[in-house]
């Protein structure tokens, strides 16, 4: 779309001085300046001085509140518009040239029509505001997988959050040079009107445009937008994988290191697993966190799959986090963190449901209203967040900044299922593992739209994040096998199976180390397993239960049991997704389903 408005004056001094000589960046910033008409431009350099200056500006403007610096040094509080508190899948579009390229699981609009709509909304949208030009790296400097992005935004909250979540500033300009490729990202808050809220991805143009929101998942364009939706598209073209997976390292008492990646849908303990602390019975074992949310993986020269975490921070859900569920997350968010939509206490501390200790006698809830323990509403929004630098994590893996990545020995899928799915099982092979990932799902909770207990299929935990046709995405997974001499073993876990009394059969949290050890031993070929219709499974004696109460030992057999009638129903439930994708579904997955039926 042509841009022909007159650029505003007085944009050439101080932070308005371009930090790059890249001709395409300069041309694009000039075009967006003409379109959005900001009062001034700030070219970000990522320096400490810039951080201090912008933070003070945000406090002066009431965008951030400075928290109690004795309790939470370097921490600030942000309260978002009540209509803008989460990702909005119905406003998220994949704009490819044909609907088939986006597939039936994505919202689609033709690129030309979407550009016209969004440029009309952005016309003059930054008058009276500063336009920030934010360069960032997704991935460690120098990694062959690292991507460069430039986000233009009118939100100081976005700038400060991107500084935490990415490697932002001069480091990105230096890697871009004058000829490097980069992802274009335009964000404008407009007036935070849900009716004018769009998060649009243009995979074939390597471009993202987000308007009408200031919530992290919609506006930190390096995160879900580039790291997953555009990343998955680029990975398919370039021969790598962008996945919604944590990456953790397991170090044994003898110093042996093994790395696994794991994909869980929301509310399934993903961050807790990434930062797991082994129980005291596992003295000498250590878990380190490479990443808690996103994995970019490529075949290495030795035929193994290598992974990097493209992010530099954690953007985690706060409610339910405490020193029992996730001590490392509590430590990570204790300094230099931005909290969003939690409760604010009179002494400028933060609180949320599930935090250690008693609730405050009084505080302000996430909307800024007075709250007491007698209030009917929750003090913190269920999706309230913390953005913390990964360097704060005491269990941060030393390989987190390794440009070569870490070799992945196992891939773990998991979901929240009260019945049917056992505690752990292993796929027979890579293709069977793809089928397991493609059919994974979780039961809806009371906070989700739909029927409580209904299983929502979420293939590889990527349903909201795949930037192209999901059938082609499965095909890409199958094709990756041909590029790997030693592919990772594939597993499925279910921490949430319940007994007849409605209580969880498995204690979870740090005790998940016991299942993880069996997985590691299987990857290393050290323990046996027996064949079942659904995959390879452990005998109860092969799960180390030393130190657990007798009831947990007794429950293990039930947690590992298979009910074949329930599994027959499970196969029928999978039809919902298979019918939706049938015309694009790889025949290998159809064959895997038939094989499972025959085994059952």
Secondary structure, 3 states (H helix, E strand, C coil): CCCCCCCCCCCCCHHHCCCCCCHHHHHHHHHHHHHHCCCEEEECCCCHHHHHHHHHHHHHCCCCEECCCCCCCCCEEECCCCCCCCCCHHHEEECCCCHHHHCCCCEECCHHHHHHHHHHHHCCCCCCCEEEEEEEEECCCCCCCCEEEEEEECCHHHHHHHHHHCEECHHHHHHHCCCCCCEEEEEECCCCCHHHCEEEEEHHHCEEEEECCCCHHHHCCHHHHHHHHHHHHHHHHHCEEEECCEEEEEECCCCCEEEEEEEECCCCCHHHHHCCCCCHHHCCCEEEEEECCCEEEEECCCCCEEEECCCCEEEEECCCCCCCCCHHHHHHCCCCEEEECCEEECCCCEECCCCCCCCCCCEECCCCCEECCCCCCCCCCCCCEEEEEHHHCCCECHHHHCCCCEEEEEEEEECCCCCCCCCEEECCCHHHHHHHHHCCEEECCCCCCCCCCCEEECHHHCCCCCCCCHHHHHHHHHHHHHHCCCCCEEEEECCCCECCCCCECCCCHHHHHHHHHHHHHHHCCCCCCEECCCCEECCHHHCCCCCCCHHHHHHHHHHCCCCHHHHHHHHHHCHHHHHHHHHHCCHHHHHHHHHHHHHC
